[in-house]
Amino acid sequence: MAKIIYTNDNGNVVVVTPVSTELTVDEIAAKDVPAGKSYTIVEDSQVPTDRSFRDAWIFSDDIIQVDMTKAKDLMRNKIREVRKDLLESEDITFMRAVETADVDAQAASAARKQALRDAPLASAISNASNVTALKAAWDTSLLGVNPYN
């Protein structure tokens, strides 16, 4: 099945999957692609199946690729989103340790909070050269379940 590919005003790659049996793919493109936008018709096999970093896709030379700079930013933002609840929970743990004067628990909690703050700066993210390496950079021991698996 053919897909219609174009880039919208935000720079995101749009993939249109024609479903009409009454119109040709070109007719659907003429109807659905915004005026003035160029588009390309590709086969299904040319559209990546891994949509983990879909918002980092770029369309160049009739190929959909992942802009790794954008993908790394998306990963860092996802970490920030996930760590928000983890930091709030860790604040409770820390305060309980303060209330009980448990210095060791306070130190452990403070270290975990610092690790959470540092997580977006992980070298594994910066050094990732492809999507597989970037997905593997998610620290499950710190952040929990990897949303990219």
C-alpha positions as CSV (number, residue, x, y, z in Angstrom):
1,M,0.0,0.0,0.0
2,A,1.2,3.5,-0.8
3,K,1.7,6.3,1.7
4,I,1.8,10.0,1.1
5,I,4.7,11.8,2.8
6,Y,5.1,15.6,3.3
7,T,6.6,17.9,5.9
8,N,4.3,20.2,7.8
9,D,4.9,23.8,8.8
10,N,6.4,22.7,12.2
11,G,9.0,20.6,10.4
12,N,7.3,17.3,11.3
13,V,7.0,14.5,8.8
14,V,3.4,13.6,8.0
15,V,2.5,10.2,6.8
16,V,-0.9,9.9,5.2
17,T,-2.3,6.4,4.7
18,P,-5.0,6.4,2.0
19,V,-8.1,4.4,2.9
20,S,-10.4,5.4,0.1
21,T,-11.0,2.9,-2.6
22,E,-12.8,5.4,-4.7
23,L,-9.9,7.8,-5.1
24,T,-6.4,7.3,-6.5
25,V,-3.5,8.0,-4.2
26,D,-2.8,11.2,-6.3
27,E,-6.3,12.3,-5.8
28,I,-6.1,11.7,-2.0
29,A,-2.8,13.7,-1.9
30,A,-4.4,16.6,-3.8
31,K,-7.2,16.6,-1.3
32,D,-5.3,16.0,1.9
33,V,-1.9,17.6,1.5
34,P,-2.0,21.3,2.3
35,A,-1.8,23.7,-0.7
36,G,1.8,24.6,-1.6
37,K,3.3,21.5,0.2
38,S,5.3,19.1,-1.9
39,Y,4.7,15.5,-1.2
40,T,6.1,12.1,-2.2
41,I,4.3,8.8,-2.6
42,V,6.2,5.9,-1.1
43,E,5.6,2.2,-0.5
44,D,4.7,1.0,3.0
45,S,8.2,-0.6,3.4
46,Q,9.8,2.9,3.2
47,V,8.1,4.1,6.3
48,P,9.9,3.1,9.5
49,T,8.0,0.7,11.8
50,D,9.7,1.9,14.9
51,R,7.9,5.1,15.9
52,S,9.7,5.6,19.2
53,F,11.1,9.0,18.0
54,R,8.5,9.8,15.4
55,D,8.6,13.5,16.2
56,A,12.3,13.4,15.2
57,W,11.7,12.1,11.7
58,I,13.0,14.0,8.7
59,F,12.3,13.4,5.1
60,S,15.2,13.9,2.8
61,D,16.2,12.3,-0.5
62,D,12.9,10.2,-0.4
63,I,14.0,8.6,2.8
64,I,12.5,9.0,6.3
65,Q,15.4,9.2,8.8
66,V,15.7,10.1,12.5
67,D,17.3,13.4,13.3
68,M,19.4,12.2,16.3
69,T,19.7,15.7,17.8
70,K,15.9,16.0,18.0
71,A,15.6,12.4,19.2
72,K,18.1,13.0,22.0
73,D,16.1,16.1,23.0
74,L,12.9,14.0,23.0
75,M,14.6,11.4,25.2
76,R,15.7,14.1,27.6
77,N,12.2,15.6,27.8
78,K,10.7,12.2,28.4
79,I,13.2,11.7,31.3
80,R,12.2,15.0,32.8
81,E,8.6,14.0,32.5
82,V,9.1,10.7,34.3
83,R,11.5,12.0,36.9
84,K,9.0,14.6,38.1
85,D,6.9,12.0,40.0
86,L,10.1,10.2,41.1
87,L,11.5,13.3,42.6
88,E,8.3,14.1,44.4
89,S,8.3,10.6,45.9
90,E,11.9,10.9,46.8
91,D,11.2,14.2,48.6
92,I,8.8,12.3,50.9
93,T,11.4,9.6,51.5
94,F,14.0,12.3,52.4
95,M,11.7,14.1,54.7
96,R,10.8,10.9,56.6
97,A,14.6,10.3,57.0
98,V,15.0,13.8,58.4
99,E,12.1,13.3,60.8
100,T,13.7,10.1,62.1
101,A,17.2,11.6,62.0
102,D,18.3,8.7,59.8
103,V,21.5,10.2,58.3
104,D,22.2,7.2,56.1
105,A,18.7,7.3,54.6
106,Q,19.0,11.1,54.1
107,A,22.3,10.6,52.2
108,A,20.9,7.8,50.0
109,S,17.8,9.8,49.2
110,A,19.9,12.9,48.4
111,A,22.1,10.8,46.1
112,R,19.1,9.4,44.3
113,K,17.6,12.9,43.8
114,Q,20.9,14.1,42.4
115,A,21.0,11.1,40.0
116,L,17.5,11.9,38.9
117,R,18.5,15.5,38.3
118,D,21.6,14.4,36.3
119,A,19.7,11.7,34.2
120,P,19.0,13.9,31.2
121,L,22.8,14.6,30.9
122,A,23.7,10.9,30.7
123,S,26.7,10.4,28.4
124,A,24.9,7.3,26.9
125,I,22.3,9.8,25.5
126,S,24.9,12.2,24.2
127,N,27.0,9.4,22.7
128,A,24.1,7.5,21.0
129,S,24.7,7.4,17.3
130,N,21.5,5.6,16.4
131,V,18.0,4.9,17.7
132,T,18.9,1.5,19.1
133,A,21.7,3.0,21.2
134,L,19.5,5.9,22.3
135,K,16.7,3.6,23.4
136,A,19.3,1.6,25.4
137,A,20.4,4.8,27.2
138,W,17.3,4.7,29.3
139,D,18.4,3.9,32.9
140,T,15.8,1.5,34.1
141,S,17.4,1.2,37.5
142,L,16.8,4.9,38.1
143,L,13.8,5.8,35.9
144,G,11.9,2.5,35.8
145,V,10.3,0.9,32.8
146,N,11.8,2.0,29.5
147,P,9.0,3.6,27.4
148,Y,10.9,2.9,24.2
149,N,10.9,-0.9,24.5
